[in-house]
Amino acid sequence: MAARDQPGLFADLPEPPRASGRRAAYFFALWPDRAVRRRLASAAARIPLGEGGVVYRIKPERLHLTLAWLGEIDSVRVDAARRAADEVQAKPFLLRLDRHGHFPGPNALWLGASKLPGPLARLKAELDRELLGYGLPVATEPFVPHLTVQRNVRTPVEVPAEAIDWPVTEFALLRSARSAGKADGYRVVGRWKLDVLTTG
């Protein structure tokens, strides 16, 4: 199911040269399309801001669901991550986000699923297995699929969650750049369609 087997369909963007003081990390994620992103952003905007320090909402263009955090890795490991993703075989699925959650450590409020879809669990397990096979790190803590929507929340406001259905048909490799301690945004550097088998 590799993007490499579909020339021109998912053309990878060239890596820009790093400026002095600029750092970048990589991660695999579910990256919503425009329609789903609009629904997610609308639902997130209707959640009242929680209590804490300087609480802020995550910008709509940054909403995503992390599958595997790779951290700051060099170009050799980025290539290894791409090859690992090439080996993943998984099917499309419907992800229903119907609950709010809160991580007290990072003070993050998030949208998540009350029930983990089997295909998502299998996608995560297969991606982790392939990453390990290429010598890349994977998380050891339990997988809690979520999209962070607010930061610096010590006490969330309890409100009913609205259900959002997300048809998941691909996963992506993203680059997160920072300079002067501030996030510069995310950049998709690779996409892999689900249910497309590797031929090479």
N, C-alpha and C positions, 0 to 999 in steps of 0.2 A: 504494500500500500504506500509506496514511496513517491514523494514528489519528484524524485530524480527520474522516475520512469514516465513522467508526463511532461516533456519539454514544453516550455512556454506557459504551462498552466499555472504553476506556482513559481514564477521566476524569483529567485532569492535576491534580495537587495545587497549591493556591495557594502562591505564594512567600511565606515568612514574612518579616517585616521584619528587617533586619540589625541586630543589637545592636552596640554600640560594640566595636571590636576584632575583630569576627567577619568572616572572609573565606571566600569560597566559590569553588570551581572547578567546571567542568563537563566531562564526558567521555561519549562513547558507548562502550557495552560490551555484551558478551553477559552476561546476568544469569541465573544458573541458577534453575530452579524449586526447590521444596522437596525433591523426591525427589533430583534431581541434586546439590543442595547438600549433602544428607546424605551421599551417596556421596563427594563431593569432600572434605568435612570428615573423614570416616572415613579416607580414603586419606592425607590430609595429616597426620593425627594419628599414623599409623604410620611416618612418616618421622622418624628420630632427629634431634634438634636438631644442627645443625652447630656448628662451632667459630667463635668470634669474640668480639665484645664482649658486649653484653647481647642475646643472640639470643632472639627471640620468634616465636611462631606468629601468623599472621594469623587473626583471629576468623572463624568460619564465615560469619557474616552479612555479611562484607566481601569474600568470595571473588567474583571476577569476571574477565572477560577483556576488556581494553581494546581497543577498535577505533580510537578517535580521541580524543586528549587536546586539549581546547580551552583549558584554563587558566581564569584569572579573566576573565570576560567580562561585559559589561553586559546589561541586559534586551533591548536591541535585537538584540544578537548571539545571545542565547539564542533569540529568535524566529526569527532567520535560520537557526540550527542546526535548529530544528524544521522549517522549510520545506525545508531541504536533505534532512532525513530523509524528509519526505513524498514526495520525488521518487525515492527509492531503490527499485529493484525487484530482488528476489533471492528465491531459493527456499530452503525448509527443507533442512537437511542433518544428517548425523550427524558429530559431532566426536569422535574417539577420542583421549583423553589417555593417553599410554603411555610418557612419558619424563620424567625430571627434568633440570633445567638450572640453571645458576648464572650470574648477572650479577655479575662481580667489582667493577664500579664502584659500584653501589648496594648490593652485598653482599646480593643477593636470591636465594633458592632458589625455584624454580618448577616447576609441572607444565605439560607441553606436549605437543605432538603430533609424532611422528617423521615424519609425512607431512601436509603442508598440504592440506586438502580444497579442491578446485577451487571449490566454492560459497562457501567462506569467503574465499578469495582474491578472488573476484569481488565479494562483499559489501563487503569492505574497499576495493577499487578504486573501486566505484561510490559508496560513501559519501564517500571522499576527493574524488572528482571533483565531487560535488554541493556539498561544503563549500567547495571552492575557488571554485566558481561563485558562492557567496554571500559570498565574501571572507573566509572563515574559515581559520585555519591548519591545516595537516596535517603530519604527521611526514615527514621526508625520509629517515630511516634505514630499512633493510629491516624488514619486518613480521615479528616473531617472536611468534606467538600464544602466550600463557602466562597462568597464574594464579599470582601470587606467594603462597607458603605460609609462608615464613619470612623474617625480616629480620635484618640485622646478621650475616650468615653470611659469614665469610672463607673457611672451608674446609668444604665440605659433606661429609656422611657418604655414602659410596657404598653404596646399597642398590638392589635390583631394583625397577623401577617396576611398579605394577599398572595394568592398562588399565581406563579408565572411559569408557563410551560416553555421550555427551551429545547427545540429539536437540535440535537448535537450531531453534526456531520463531519467534524474535523477537529484536530488539535493543532497547536502551534508552538513554535519556539520563539521566545521573545527576548529582547535585549533591553535591560533597564539601565540607563545611564545616569550618573550623578556627577555634578561638578560643584565645587565650593559647598559641599554638604547638602545640596538641594537636588531633588529628582528632576531630570530633564524630560522624562516621559518614557513610554514604551515604544518599541519598534519591532514589528513582526519580521523575523529573518527566515522563517520557514513554516510551511503548512503541510499537513498530511491529512488526506481524506480518509475517513473511516470506510471500511468494507471494500477497499481496493487492495488487492493482493500484490505483493512484490513479485516481479517476473524476472528480475535480474539479480 
